[in-house]
């Protein structure tokens, strides 16, 4: 560019935008970073400065139940109402990425399903990995974010018989879905993986059933046995102990299912409970 074209009206020199001496200073001021010395900051320095100033919540979206393993990798302690599905969603992962990680082998062997964890369980959360996609410069590219919804399943019974073809409204975290139960009284819907609660409305609003998602404990725990017995119409309390009320509920359930009436949560009883109420 010749000198005349670089001057504005009145012959005064007009500053050029984006000159290397000024741009880094303006950039640093807006980002709240220290000004570079010598009027110029190279790309590596600026990237490092930005990374150092990113707030912790933006670096990793994790709750307070997080500790570090011996190699510094994060371990999440499961809280009440959490599952591998919700924990993975909270940290920006698909559930299979977290659940099938080699560091979670022991947890998979213990719990069998990612949808039913127990308070105090520990689950490994891997670091995110960058994925690169090739694309032509100067062109517009469209990327689609994949979503993996969770599956909600609920069977409605009345005196042991399915409540078939019954209208319902399912409200999950404010998202309304209308439908009919199938011939076996089942409701099957896709819901957000991080959903925690909802309400099922039946009979045109005359009947409302509160729903807590993720609160069902594993069948291996006494509390999980109690929850399933109570949901099936055999009140067992929620003490977490194999107390008298739980044993009485177990005997009633065993008798109804043609099992040996022991009042104990033996393997056959747990298997039948899991078959009926997964």
FENLIN-V868194 format. One record per residue. RES is the residue in one small letter. OMEGA is omega in whole degrees, 0 to 359 (999 if undefined). D_LAST is the distance of its C-alpha to the last C-alpha in Angstrom with 1 decimal. Layout:
# FENLIN-V868194
RES;OMEGA;D_LAST + RES;OMEGA;D_LAST
This chain:
# FENLIN-V868194
x;181;75.6 + x;188;79.3 + x;181;80.3 + x;182;81.4 + x;179;78.1 + x;180;76.3 + x;177;78.4 + x;178;77.7 + x;180;80.3 + x;177;83.2 + x;180;82.9 + x;180;80.3 + x;182;77.9 + x;181;74.4 + x;178;71.5 + x;179;69.1 + x;173;65.4 + x;176;63.1 + x;188;65.8 + x;181;64.5 + x;185;66.3 + x;188;64.7 + x;181;61.2 + x;180;59.6 + x;179;61.0 + x;180;59.7 + x;182;56.3 + x;180;56.2 + x;182;57.3 + x;182;54.5 + x;181;51.8 + x;182;53.1 + x;176;54.1 + x;179;57.4 + x;176;60.1 + x;179;60.8 + x;176;64.2 + x;174;66.9 + x;182;65.7 + x;176;63.1 + x;179;59.6 + x;187;58.2 + x;180;54.7 + x;179;53.3 + x;182;54.6 + x;179;53.1 + x;180;49.7 + x;180;49.7 + x;179;50.9 + x;181;48.2 + x;181;45.4 + x;184;46.8 + x;177;46.7 + x;180;43.1 + x;182;41.3 + x;181;38.5 + x;179;35.7 + x;179;36.7 + x;179;36.7 + x;181;33.0 + x;184;30.5 + x;181;28.8 + x;183;28.0 + x;182;29.7 + x;186;27.1 + x;174;28.8 + x;180;30.9 + x;175;32.6 + x;182;32.2 + x;180;35.4 + x;176;36.2 + x;180;35.8 + x;188;32.6 + x;174;30.1 + x;181;27.2 + x;174;24.8 + x;186;23.5 + x;176;20.1 + x;180;20.6 + x;177;18.5 + x;180;16.1 + x;174;16.7 + x;176;14.6 + x;179;16.3 + x;182;16.1 + x;180;18.1 + x;178;20.4 + x;180;21.3 + x;180;22.1 + x;182;24.2 + x;174;26.2 + x;180;26.8 + x;163;24.6 + x;184;22.1 + x;181;18.9 + x;180;19.7 + x;181;23.1 + x;187;21.9 + x;184;18.8 + x;178;20.8 + x;183;24.0 + x;181;25.6 + x;179;25.8 + x;181;22.0 + x;181;21.7 + x;179;21.3 + x;178;18.5 + x;179;16.6 + x;183;17.3 + x;189;16.1 + x;173;12.8 + x;183;11.9 + x;179;10.3 + x;186;12.6 + x;182;10.2 + x;174;9.7 + x;183;13.2 + x;180;15.1 + x;183;18.4 + x;173;21.2 + x;178;19.6 + x;182;22.1 + x;181;21.7 + x;177;24.7 + x;181;25.9 + x;172;28.4 + x;176;31.6 + x;179;31.8 + x;179;34.1 + x;175;36.6 + x;181;36.6 + x;177;40.0 + x;178;40.7 + x;177;44.2 + x;181;46.0 + x;177;49.6 + x;180;51.4 + x;180;52.7 + x;177;50.0 + x;182;47.1 + x;180;43.6 + x;179;40.3 + x;181;37.0 + x;179;33.6 + x;179;30.8 + x;175;27.6 + x;178;24.4 + x;182;20.8 + x;174;18.7 + x;181;15.0 + x;177;12.7 + x;180;11.6 + x;179;9.5 + x;178;9.8 + x;180;10.7 + x;179;13.9 + x;173;15.2 + x;183;18.6 + x;177;19.5 + x;181;16.8 + x;181;18.0 + x;173;16.7 + x;189;18.6 + x;173;19.8 + x;182;22.1 + x;180;22.1 + x;178;23.5 + x;171;21.7 + x;181;22.5 + x;179;19.9 + x;179;21.5 + x;180;19.9 + x;177;22.5 + x;179;25.2 + x;185;24.2 + x;175;24.3 + x;178;22.7 + x;180;23.7 + x;177;22.3 + x;173;21.3 + x;179;18.2 + x;185;18.1 + x;179;19.0 + x;178;15.6 + x;183;15.4 + x;167;13.1 + x;180;14.1 + x;183;13.7 + x;171;15.9 + x;181;17.0 + x;177;17.6 + x;183;19.6 + x;180;17.8 + x;183;19.4 + x;184;18.4 + x;185;17.8 + x;179;18.1 + x;180;18.9 + x;175;19.8 + x;181;18.9 + x;183;22.2 + x;176;22.6 + x;176;25.8 + x;178;28.0 + x;181;27.4 + x;182;27.6 + x;178;23.9 + x;182;22.2 + x;176;18.8 + x;183;18.5 + x;174;15.5 + x;184;14.9 + x;178;13.2 + x;183;12.4 + x;180;12.7 + x;182;9.3 + x;179;10.5 + x;181;9.3 + x;180;8.6 + x;180;12.1 + x;178;13.7 + x;179;14.9 + x;177;14.1 + x;175;10.4 + x;181;11.0 + x;181;13.2 + x;182;11.2 + x;177;8.5 + x;181;11.7 + x;180;13.6 + x;181;11.3 + x;176;11.5 + x;177;15.3 + x;187;16.1 + x;184;17.6 + x;182;17.3 + x;181;18.9 + x;183;18.1 + x;186;20.7 + x;180;18.6 + x;178;20.7 + x;185;20.4 + x;185;23.0 + x;181;24.3 + x;179;22.2 + x;179;19.0 + x;178;20.6 + x;178;21.6 + x;178;18.1 + x;179;16.9 + x;178;19.9 + x;180;19.3 + x;180;15.7 + x;179;17.1 + x;181;20.0 + x;183;18.2 + x;179;16.2 + x;178;19.3 + x;176;18.5 + x;186;21.2 + x;183;21.8 + x;186;22.2 + x;180;20.7 + x;178;19.3 + x;182;15.9 + x;185;16.8 + x;181;15.1 + x;181;14.7 + x;178;13.2 + x;180;10.6 + x;179;9.8 + x;177;9.7 + x;181;7.5 + x;178;4.8 + x;183;6.1 + x;187;6.4 + x;183;3.8 + x;999;0.0
